[in-house]
Amino acid sequence: MIQASSLAKSYGAKRAVDGVSFTVQPGKVTGFLGPNGAGKSTTMRMIMGLDRPTSGGVTVNGKPFAEHRAPLHEVGALLEAKAVHKSRSARNHLRAIGATHGVGRPRVDEVIELTGLAGVAGKRVGGFSLGMGQRLGIAAALLGDPQTLILDEPVNGLDPEGVLWVRNLARGLAAEGRTVFLSSHLMSEMAVTADHLIVIGRGRIVADAPISEILGGQGRVRTRVRTDHPAELMNALAAPGVEISVVGPDTLEVLGAHPKDIARRALERQVLVYELTPLQASLEEAYMELTKDDVEYHSGGQQPPAAVGVDAGKQA
């Protein structure tokens, strides 16, 4: 278990992490999301004792990381896959880490097999691809068979098979009752891997909930509607807070109106509707909604021309 309490970190006048509190529970895969500069990496570094908090604190399994007598057996971490001695082989890199923590060669060989490194274990790390470097970093994190695993962008550089392997590894470890805390920019992967999400923006927690709750609770109701008379239906649905997108010659997406209200208004205008499908927001949409005020830089792009806003009875 990881517990942060009023955790804060400042670099001069910049407040990188601003008094965050959260708990990462065992038995679940907890995803950690946030825009660039939101404080994710700083938070992970403080968990691992690599950065000292300005105030507050964080514990792993009841103690600060530095107070664990056998830290590699308590928590394994992948924070920077490139932090290796490039002239060593993968096997010798892992043996060197193991030697400092009482981990024998049989376990080194075991994690080499587990992470798919057997074919390159004797090669110098400096010649590894990005994906193989990630596998080596994960192998090092698993070396002490830890109860808690912290992985920062673990699927970076991996091919589809490797991404699936990380997903199954994370879920398998959580199923054993371990604590699994990982970050990723791949929203589609996080959506099928994580059970719980913690979202950080500008150093503060903006969401901390099961992924199903985040997907189901963000934004207004969105519904796909198919009809032979889209223009008439758009006029019928015109109301404050309702937005309509034309996504096909006979298909609309309606945001902000309940499906029952759409059906009622269509019936009142005698407009035939032959599809009425509530749509769940994707994780990417939910994430964008949660962090829309917390990104450092915004693009200057405009809304796609197919988007049509209807507000207060006026069609845009």
C-alpha positions in Angstrom: 0.0 0.0 0.0 1.1 3.5 -0.8 -0.2 6.4 1.3 0.5 10.1 0.6 -0.6 12.7 3.1 -0.5 16.4 2.2 2.5 15.6 0.0 4.1 18.8 -1.5 7.3 19.6 -3.4 8.5 23.1 -4.4 11.4 24.0 -6.6 12.0 27.6 -5.8 8.8 29.5 -6.5 7.4 26.6 -8.5 5.0 24.3 -6.7 5.4 21.0 -8.5 3.2 19.0 -6.1 0.7 20.9 -4.1 -0.4 19.0 -0.9 -1.7 15.8 -2.5 -3.3 13.0 -0.4 -4.1 9.6 -1.8 -4.0 5.9 -1.1 -2.9 3.2 -3.6 -4.6 0.0 -2.5 -3.2 -3.6 -2.8 -5.1 -6.0 -5.1 -5.8 -3.3 -7.7 -4.0 -1.8 -10.7 -4.0 1.9 -10.0 -3.3 4.2 -12.9 -1.7 7.6 -12.5 -2.6 10.2 -15.1 -1.9 13.9 -15.7 -0.7 16.3 -18.3 3.0 17.0 -18.8 4.3 19.0 -15.9 1.4 18.0 -13.7 3.6 16.4 -11.0 3.5 12.7 -11.8 7.2 12.0 -12.0 7.9 14.2 -9.0 5.3 12.3 -7.0 6.8 9.0 -8.0 10.3 10.1 -7.1 9.1 11.2 -3.7 7.5 7.8 -3.1 10.9 6.2 -3.9 12.8 8.6 -1.6 14.7 10.2 -4.6 13.2 13.6 -3.9 12.6 15.0 -0.4 9.1 16.5 0.1 8.9 20.1 1.0 6.1 19.2 3.3 3.8 16.2 4.0 4.9 12.7 3.5 4.4 9.4 1.8 4.8 5.8 3.0 5.1 2.4 1.3 3.7 -0.5 3.4 3.6 1.7 6.4 7.1 3.2 6.2 8.9 5.8 4.2 10.9 4.0 1.5 14.3 4.8 3.0 13.3 3.1 6.3 12.8 -0.3 4.8 15.7 -2.7 5.6 15.2 -4.6 2.4 13.7 -2.0 0.1 14.0 -4.1 -3.1 11.8 -6.8 -1.5 9.2 -4.2 -0.5 8.9 -2.1 -3.7 10.2 -2.4 -7.2 10.2 0.6 -9.5 10.8 1.6 -13.1 11.3 5.3 -13.2 14.1 5.7 -15.8 14.9 2.7 -18.0 18.1 4.3 -19.3 19.7 4.5 -15.9 22.0 1.5 -16.6 25.7 0.8 -17.1 25.7 0.5 -20.9 28.8 -1.7 -21.1 27.3 -4.4 -18.9 25.2 -7.3 -20.2 21.6 -7.5 -19.1 22.4 -10.5 -17.0 25.3 -8.8 -15.2 23.3 -5.6 -14.7 20.7 -7.6 -12.9 23.3 -9.7 -11.0 24.9 -6.5 -9.8 21.6 -5.1 -8.4 20.8 -8.5 -6.9 24.2 -8.7 -5.1 23.5 -5.5 -3.2 20.1 -6.8 -2.0 20.8 -10.4 -1.2 19.1 -11.6 -4.4 20.7 -14.8 -5.8 21.4 -15.8 -9.4 18.4 -18.2 -9.6 16.1 -15.2 -9.2 18.0 -13.2 -11.8 17.6 -16.1 -14.3 13.9 -16.3 -13.3 13.1 -12.6 -14.1 15.2 -12.8 -17.3 12.8 -15.6 -18.5 9.8 -13.8 -17.2 10.5 -10.6 -19.1 11.5 -12.2 -22.4 15.2 -11.3 -22.1 16.7 -14.8 -22.4 17.7 -14.3 -26.0 19.6 -11.1 -25.3 20.7 -11.6 -21.6 24.4 -11.8 -22.7 24.4 -8.7 -24.8 25.5 -5.2 -23.8 22.7 -3.0 -22.6 24.1 -0.1 -24.6 22.9 -1.8 -27.8 19.3 -2.4 -26.6 16.3 -1.0 -28.4 13.9 1.2 -26.4 11.5 -1.7 -25.9 14.2 -4.1 -24.7 15.5 -1.4 -22.3 12.0 -1.2 -20.9 11.9 -5.0 -20.4 15.2 -4.8 -18.5 13.9 -2.0 -16.3 10.8 -4.1 -15.5 13.1 -7.1 -14.7 15.0 -5.0 -12.3 11.8 -3.8 -10.6 10.7 -7.4 -10.2 14.0 -8.7 -9.0 13.2 -8.6 -5.3 9.7 -10.1 -5.8 8.3 -7.0 -4.2 4.8 -6.4 -2.7 4.6 -3.0 -4.4 5.4 -2.2 -8.0 5.7 1.4 -9.3 6.1 1.7 -13.1 6.4 5.0 -14.9 5.4 4.6 -18.6 6.2 0.8 -18.6 4.9 0.3 -22.2 7.0 3.0 -23.7 8.7 1.6 -26.8 7.1 -1.8 -26.6 5.5 -3.6 -29.5 1.9 -4.8 -29.3 3.0 -8.2 -27.8 5.0 -6.4 -25.2 2.1 -4.0 -24.3 -0.1 -7.0 -23.8 2.5 -8.7 -21.7 2.8 -5.6 -19.4 -1.0 -5.5 -19.1 -1.2 -9.2 -18.1 1.8 -8.8 -15.7 0.2 -5.8 -13.9 -3.2 -7.5 -13.6 -1.6 -10.8 -12.5 0.4 -9.1 -9.8 -2.6 -7.2 -8.5 -4.6 -10.5 -8.5 -2.0 -11.9 -6.1 -2.8 -9.0 -3.7 0.1 -6.8 -4.6 0.0 -3.0 -5.0 0.5 -1.9 -8.6 0.9 1.8 -9.4 1.6 2.8 -13.0 1.5 5.7 -15.3 0.9 5.7 -19.1 0.1 8.1 -21.9 -1.7 5.4 -23.7 -5.3 6.0 -22.7 -6.6 2.9 -24.5 -4.2 0.7 -22.6 -5.0 2.3 -19.2 -8.7 1.8 -19.9 -8.3 -1.9 -20.1 -5.5 -2.3 -17.5 -6.4 -0.1 -14.5 -9.1 -0.7 -11.9 -8.7 2.7 -10.3 -7.4 6.1 -11.5 -5.7 9.0 -9.8 -5.6 12.0 -12.0 -3.3 14.9 -11.2 -3.2 18.4 -12.7 -1.0 21.4 -11.8 0.2 19.4 -8.8 -3.2 18.7 -7.3 -5.4 15.6 -7.4 -8.4 16.3 -9.7 -9.9 12.7 -9.6 -9.4 9.7 -7.4 -12.0 7.0 -8.2 -12.6 3.6 -9.8 -12.2 3.8 -13.6 -15.9 2.8 -14.1 -16.9 5.8 -12.0 -14.7 8.2 -13.9 -16.0 6.9 -17.3 -19.6 7.1 -16.2 -19.5 10.3 -14.3 -17.7 12.8 -16.5 -19.6 15.3 -18.6 -23.2 15.1 -19.8 -25.2 12.3 -21.3 -24.2 11.6 -25.0 -26.5 9.7 -27.3 -26.2 8.6 -30.9 -29.5 9.1 -32.8 -30.3 8.0 -36.4 -33.3 9.4 -38.3 -34.3 10.3 -41.8 -35.1 13.8 -40.7 -32.1 15.1 -38.8 -32.8 18.8 -39.3 -36.3 18.5 -37.9 -35.0 16.5 -34.9 -32.3 19.1 -34.3 -34.9 21.8 -34.1 -37.0 19.7 -31.8 -34.1 19.2 -29.4 -33.0 22.8 -29.3 -32.6 23.8 -25.6 -30.0 25.4 -23.3 -27.1 23.1 -22.7 -27.8 20.8 -25.6 -25.1 20.3 -28.2 -25.6 18.3 -31.4 -22.9 16.9 -33.8 -23.8 15.8 -37.3 -21.7 12.6 -37.7 -23.5 11.2 -40.9 -26.3 11.9 -43.3 -28.8 10.3 -41.0 -26.8 10.3 -37.7 -26.5 12.8 -34.9 -24.7 12.7 -31.6 -26.6 14.6 -28.9 -24.8 15.9 -25.8 -26.8 17.1 -22.8 -30.2 15.5 -23.4 -31.4 12.3 -21.8 -32.4 9.5 -24.3 -35.9 9.5 -22.9 -36.3 13.3 -23.6 -34.9 12.8 -27.1 -37.5 10.1 -27.8 -40.3 12.2 -26.3 -39.4 15.2 -28.4 -39.1 13.1 -31.6 -42.6 11.7 -30.9 -44.1 15.1 -30.3 -42.8 16.2 -33.7 -43.6 12.9 -35.3 -40.0 12.3 -36.4 -39.1 8.7 -36.9 -36.0 7.6 -34.9 -34.6 4.2 -35.6 -31.5 4.3 -33.4 -31.2 5.7 -29.9 -27.9 4.6 -28.3 -26.4 6.0 -25.1 -22.7 6.4 -25.5 -20.2 6.0 -22.6 -17.3 8.5 -22.7 -14.0 7.1 -23.6 -11.2 7.4 -21.0 -9.5 9.9 -23.3 -12.7 12.1 -23.3 -13.1 11.8 -19.5 -9.4 12.6 -19.0 -9.6 15.7 -21.3 -12.6 16.9 -19.4 -10.9 16.4 -16.0 -7.7 18.1 -17.0 -8.9 20.8 -19.4 -7.9 23.6 -17.0 -4.7 22.0 -16.0 -2.6 21.7 -19.1 0.5 23.9 -19.5 0.0 24.5 -23.2 -3.1 24.6 -25.4 -3.2 24.0 -29.1 -4.7 26.7 -31.3 -6.8 24.2 -33.3 -10.5 24.9 -33.9 -13.5 22.6 -33.5 -14.0 20.3 -36.4 -16.6 21.7 -38.9 -19.0 18.8 -38.3 -19.6 19.9 -34.7 -22.9 21.9 -34.4 -23.8 23.6 -31.2 -27.5 24.2 -30.3 -28.1 26.5 -27.4 -31.2 28.4 -26.2 -33.2 27.4 -29.3 -30.7 28.7 -31.8 -28.9 26.5 -34.3 -25.3 27.4 -34.9 
